[in-house]
């Protein structure tokens, strides 16, 4: 299939927005654009983007056109779960690579990645607090990709202990507080910071929540 044919592929899209800043993980504060895809294979009770379960169908050509209108060269592809639509995602990556975009993929870590041209996978496996056991084989597939970081939503000491039991090297782990309000984030941080510090994990806040609250499109 040629790239021109690829650009006629369709994706189920929740929203495209920016410029903004990446709010989580090792790229926190980076100027970027977001492509949020619709559809997810999980239903976490504390999900802050439940609206992304449904979206609108767009061609890769129209998606890329909107992305290129945003004055940045860093693209975050998130969801929902973007790896449910890997053929279309690959076509988007192929297109934006021509203008030297850095591409990050945010994923829940339940689907084996088959993409090329990804600079960073932000893998956020759901712990027992999200009613989903971590699939060790899929985690190994991301490790083999060689461009992964693991971001865990934690609200309690028990959550941090569960992360430790996964035996992922601390330099690849980011602990993120659970919450969709500043008060909830602060409460989670108070609970998890001592244990995260003890185990040498990286810590990330949720910058977008502190700036805009739990608002769509930021």
BELPE-V895713 format. One record per residue. RES is the residue in one letter. OMEGA is omega in whole degrees, -180 to 180 (none if undefined). NEAR is the number of other C-alpha atoms within 10 Angstrom. D_FIRST is the distance of its C-alpha to the first C-alpha in Angstrom with 1 decimal. Layout:
BEGIN
res=RES omega=OMEGA near=NEAR d_first=D_FIRST
res=RES omega=OMEGA near=NEAR d_first=D_FIRST
END
This chain:
BEGIN
res=X omega=180 near=5 d_first=0.0
res=X omega=178 near=6 d_first=3.8
res=X omega=179 near=11 d_first=6.7
res=X omega=177 near=12 d_first=8.2
res=X omega=179 near=11 d_first=6.1
res=X omega=-174 near=20 d_first=6.8
res=X omega=175 near=19 d_first=10.2
res=X omega=175 near=15 d_first=10.9
res=X omega=-178 near=17 d_first=10.8
res=X omega=176 near=20 d_first=14.5
res=X omega=175 near=22 d_first=16.9
res=X omega=-169 near=20 d_first=20.6
res=X omega=173 near=23 d_first=22.5
res=X omega=-179 near=23 d_first=26.2
res=X omega=171 near=18 d_first=26.9
res=X omega=-177 near=19 d_first=25.9
res=X omega=-179 near=16 d_first=28.9
res=X omega=1 near=19 d_first=30.6
res=X omega=178 near=18 d_first=31.9
res=X omega=174 near=18 d_first=33.7
res=X omega=170 near=18 d_first=34.5
res=X omega=-173 near=22 d_first=33.0
res=X omega=-171 near=20 d_first=35.8
res=X omega=170 near=21 d_first=35.4
res=X omega=-173 near=24 d_first=34.9
res=X omega=179 near=19 d_first=34.9
res=X omega=180 near=15 d_first=33.3
res=X omega=179 near=15 d_first=36.0
res=X omega=179 near=14 d_first=37.0
res=X omega=177 near=14 d_first=33.9
res=X omega=-171 near=17 d_first=32.9
res=X omega=169 near=22 d_first=29.5
res=X omega=179 near=27 d_first=27.4
res=X omega=166 near=24 d_first=26.5
res=X omega=180 near=24 d_first=23.5
res=X omega=180 near=24 d_first=25.1
res=X omega=-178 near=28 d_first=22.9
res=X omega=178 near=26 d_first=24.7
res=X omega=179 near=22 d_first=25.3
res=X omega=178 near=19 d_first=26.9
res=X omega=176 near=13 d_first=27.8
res=X omega=177 near=16 d_first=31.3
res=X omega=-177 near=13 d_first=34.2
res=X omega=-176 near=15 d_first=36.3
res=X omega=-178 near=10 d_first=39.7
res=X omega=-178 near=12 d_first=39.9
res=X omega=180 near=13 d_first=36.4
res=X omega=178 near=13 d_first=36.6
res=X omega=180 near=15 d_first=33.4
res=X omega=178 near=16 d_first=33.9
res=X omega=-177 near=14 d_first=32.8
res=X omega=176 near=20 d_first=29.2
res=X omega=177 near=19 d_first=29.2
res=X omega=-179 near=15 d_first=28.1
res=X omega=178 near=17 d_first=26.2
res=X omega=-179 near=12 d_first=24.3
res=X omega=179 near=15 d_first=20.8
res=X omega=175 near=15 d_first=19.0
res=X omega=177 near=18 d_first=15.7
res=X omega=179 near=24 d_first=14.2
res=X omega=-179 near=18 d_first=15.2
res=X omega=178 near=12 d_first=18.8
res=X omega=-178 near=19 d_first=19.0
res=X omega=178 near=18 d_first=18.2
res=X omega=180 near=13 d_first=20.6
res=X omega=179 near=15 d_first=23.3
res=X omega=-177 near=22 d_first=22.9
res=X omega=175 near=15 d_first=23.3
res=X omega=-176 near=11 d_first=26.5
res=X omega=-172 near=18 d_first=28.0
res=X omega=177 near=13 d_first=30.0
res=X omega=176 near=17 d_first=28.7
res=X omega=172 near=17 d_first=26.1
res=X omega=-179 near=22 d_first=26.2
res=X omega=174 near=24 d_first=24.0
res=X omega=176 near=20 d_first=25.1
res=X omega=-172 near=25 d_first=22.7
res=X omega=-178 near=22 d_first=25.1
res=X omega=17 near=27 d_first=26.0
res=X omega=178 near=28 d_first=26.8
res=X omega=-175 near=24 d_first=24.6
res=X omega=-177 near=25 d_first=21.2
res=X omega=170 near=28 d_first=19.9
res=X omega=-175 near=20 d_first=19.9
res=X omega=-168 near=15 d_first=16.7
res=X omega=-180 near=14 d_first=14.8
res=X omega=179 near=15 d_first=11.2
res=X omega=178 near=21 d_first=12.4
res=X omega=179 near=23 d_first=14.7
res=X omega=178 near=18 d_first=12.3
res=X omega=176 near=23 d_first=10.6
res=X omega=179 near=25 d_first=14.2
res=X omega=-180 near=22 d_first=15.1
res=X omega=-177 near=18 d_first=12.6
res=X omega=-176 near=20 d_first=14.0
res=X omega=175 near=20 d_first=17.6
res=X omega=-179 near=15 d_first=17.5
res=X omega=177 near=8 d_first=17.5
res=X omega=168 near=10 d_first=21.0
res=X omega=172 near=10 d_first=22.1
res=X omega=163 near=20 d_first=22.4
res=X omega=-175 near=18 d_first=23.9
res=X omega=173 near=21 d_first=22.2
res=X omega=176 near=22 d_first=24.2
res=X omega=174 near=23 d_first=23.3
res=X omega=-173 near=22 d_first=26.2
res=X omega=179 near=24 d_first=26.1
res=X omega=173 near=23 d_first=28.7
res=X omega=179 near=23 d_first=27.9
res=X omega=-176 near=23 d_first=27.5
res=X omega=-179 near=18 d_first=23.8
res=X omega=-180 near=15 d_first=22.4
res=X omega=178 near=17 d_first=20.0
res=X omega=-175 near=12 d_first=16.6
res=X omega=171 near=15 d_first=15.6
res=X omega=177 near=10 d_first=15.7
res=X omega=178 near=14 d_first=17.4
res=X omega=180 near=18 d_first=20.1
res=X omega=-179 near=14 d_first=23.5
res=X omega=168 near=19 d_first=25.6
res=X omega=172 near=24 d_first=25.5
res=X omega=-172 near=27 d_first=28.5
res=X omega=-176 near=22 d_first=29.1
res=X omega=179 near=22 d_first=31.8
res=X omega=-179 near=22 d_first=32.8
res=X omega=179 near=21 d_first=35.2
res=X omega=180 near=18 d_first=38.7
res=X omega=177 near=12 d_first=41.2
res=X omega=175 near=18 d_first=42.0
res=X omega=176 near=15 d_first=38.7
res=X omega=-180 near=12 d_first=39.3
res=X omega=176 near=14 d_first=36.5
res=X omega=179 near=12 d_first=37.0
res=X omega=180 near=19 d_first=34.9
res=X omega=-175 near=13 d_first=32.5
res=X omega=-179 near=11 d_first=33.4
res=X omega=178 near=12 d_first=30.4
res=X omega=178 near=16 d_first=27.9
res=X omega=178 near=20 d_first=30.0
res=X omega=178 near=12 d_first=29.8
res=X omega=177 near=16 d_first=26.0
res=X omega=177 near=21 d_first=26.3
res=X omega=179 near=16 d_first=28.9
res=X omega=179 near=10 d_first=26.7
res=X omega=172 near=16 d_first=24.1
res=X omega=-180 near=11 d_first=27.0
res=X omega=-173 near=14 d_first=26.6
res=X omega=164 near=21 d_first=28.2
res=X omega=-177 near=21 d_first=31.4
res=X omega=-176 near=28 d_first=33.1
res=X omega=-176 near=27 d_first=34.7
res=X omega=176 near=26 d_first=37.2
res=X omega=-176 near=22 d_first=39.0
res=X omega=177 near=27 d_first=42.6
res=X omega=-176 near=24 d_first=45.7
res=X omega=174 near=19 d_first=48.2
res=X omega=-179 near=16 d_first=49.5
res=X omega=177 near=15 d_first=48.2
res=X omega=180 near=18 d_first=44.6
res=X omega=178 near=23 d_first=44.9
res=X omega=178 near=15 d_first=46.4
res=X omega=176 near=16 d_first=43.5
res=X omega=-178 near=23 d_first=41.2
res=X omega=-179 near=16 d_first=43.5
res=X omega=178 near=8 d_first=43.3
res=X omega=176 near=11 d_first=39.5
res=X omega=173 near=8 d_first=40.5
res=X omega=-178 near=15 d_first=37.9
res=X omega=-173 near=12 d_first=39.2
res=X omega=-177 near=16 d_first=40.8
res=X omega=178 near=11 d_first=39.1
res=X omega=-174 near=15 d_first=35.7
res=X omega=171 near=25 d_first=37.4
res=X omega=176 near=25 d_first=38.0
res=X omega=-177 near=28 d_first=40.5
res=X omega=-179 near=26 d_first=40.2
res=X omega=176 near=25 d_first=43.0
res=X omega=177 near=22 d_first=42.5
res=X omega=177 near=22 d_first=43.3
res=X omega=173 near=18 d_first=42.3
res=X omega=180 near=14 d_first=45.5
res=X omega=-180 near=16 d_first=47.4
res=X omega=179 near=11 d_first=50.2
res=X omega=177 near=14 d_first=47.9
res=X omega=-179 near=21 d_first=46.2
res=X omega=179 near=15 d_first=49.6
res=X omega=178 near=15 d_first=50.8
res=X omega=179 near=20 d_first=47.9
res=X omega=180 near=23 d_first=48.2
res=X omega=-178 near=14 d_first=51.9
res=X omega=-169 near=18 d_first=51.2
res=X omega=-174 near=23 d_first=48.4
res=X omega=-178 near=20 d_first=49.1
res=X omega=-178 near=11 d_first=51.9
res=X omega=177 near=16 d_first=50.0
res=X omega=177 near=24 d_first=46.7
res=X omega=-179 near=12 d_first=49.0
res=X omega=-176 near=8 d_first=50.6
res=X omega=176 near=13 d_first=47.4
res=X omega=180 near=13 d_first=46.0
res=X omega=170 near=20 d_first=43.0
res=X omega=-179 near=18 d_first=41.4
res=X omega=174 near=20 d_first=42.2
res=X omega=173 near=21 d_first=40.2
res=X omega=174 near=19 d_first=41.6
res=X omega=-172 near=21 d_first=39.7
res=X omega=-177 near=17 d_first=40.2
res=X omega=177 near=20 d_first=38.7
res=X omega=-179 near=18 d_first=41.2
res=X omega=-179 near=15 d_first=44.1
res=X omega=-171 near=12 d_first=43.2
res=X omega=-171 near=12 d_first=42.0
res=X omega=-177 near=14 d_first=42.8
res=X omega=-177 near=16 d_first=40.4
res=X omega=179 near=12 d_first=38.9
res=X omega=175 near=11 d_first=35.4
res=X omega=177 near=14 d_first=33.3
res=X omega=none near=18 d_first=35.0
END
